[in-house]
Amino acid sequence: QVQLVESGGDLVQPGGSLSLACAASGTIFSIAIMGWYRQAPGTQRELVATHTNAGSTTYGNSVKGRFTISRDSAKNTVYLQMNSLQPGDTAVYYCYIYYRGTPYWGQGTQVTVSS
């Protein structure tokens, strides 16, 4: 059974930085895709960033140039470094993995950008 545990959500001022981490546990070998999505109240869940096991990354248009995704495959952990945060980045951030044909989601971690 695969479990995802996220950490790092917090309240941060506009222009600040924050780092999220998500560790996958269970009997896991070579996760195809690890990434992050987010959902603000009243909106649909949207892509933030993904990282494949081949090293390819994809970013949502609203975070390009500000957020950086990375992963440590040996630890089955994915990270999200968020810089130049704006109030529009306020959302619940969900860790996501795609493993052996099945998507898995974390429970979500709240990121609030406010002065």
N, C-alpha and C positions, 0 to 999 in steps of 0.2 A: 504494500500500500504506500502510495506517494503522499507526502505531506509537505506543505510549503509554509515556512515561517518567515514573516517579514519583520523588519525593524528599521527604525530611523525616522519615522514620521514625527513632525513637530510643528510648532508655531515659529515662523521666521519673518523678519521684516522684509519689505520689498527691496530688491537688490542683493539680498543675502543668498547664502548657499546652504545646501542640505544634501546629505548622502543617505540613500536607502540601500538596504541589503535584503536578500532573500535566499534562504538556504533550503534546498530540497533534501528530504530524508526518505529513507526506505531503500529497497533493493533496486538501485538505479545504475544503469550503464549507458553512458553517452546520450545525454539529452539533446534532441535535435534542435530545439529552439527554446531559449529562455528570454524573458522580457518583462515589460511593464505596460500596463494600461492604466487609465485613470477615468474617474467618473465624478463629475460635479453634480450638485443637486439639480434635478430637472433636466439633465442632459443624458445623452447616450454614452456608454463606455467608449473611450477612444484610445487609439494606439499612442503610446509614448515612445517606446523603443523596443526593438528586438535584436537578439544576437544568436546567430546560428552556430552550430558546432564546427562549421567550416570557417568561422571568423567573419562572416558577413553581418553587417549591421543595417538596420532600418530605423528611421526616426519620423515621428509625426512632424508635420510642417511647423506647428506652433512651437516646437522645442529645439528645432535644428539650430546648431551653433551655441546653444546654452546648456544642453544636457548631454551627458556622455554615459553610454552603457558599457559595461565590461563584465567579464565572467571569469571565474576560476573553476574550470571543469573538474579539477581534481577534488574540489570541495563541493561540487554541485551548487555553487553559489553565484548569483548574479547581483551586480551592483548598479546603482544609478546615481551619478553625480549630477546635481542640479545647481546651476549657477545663474546669476542674474534673475532670481525668482521674481515673479510678478503676481499681483492679486489674482489674475486669471489662471494661475497655476494651482490655485486652491482646489483640492479634490481629494477623494479617497484613491490611493494608488494601490493597484492590485498586481501582485506578482503572477506571472503566467509561464507555464512550461508546456511544451508539446513533446510527449514521450511515447514512443511506440504506438502512434496513431491516436493517442488520447490527450485532450487538453486538460490541464489541471490549473486551478486558481487558488491563490492565497486568500486569506480572510480580509485583507485590505489594511492599509495604514493611512492615517489622516495627515495630510500636509495642508497647513493653513499659512497663507502669505498675507500678512496684515501689519499695519503700523499701530 
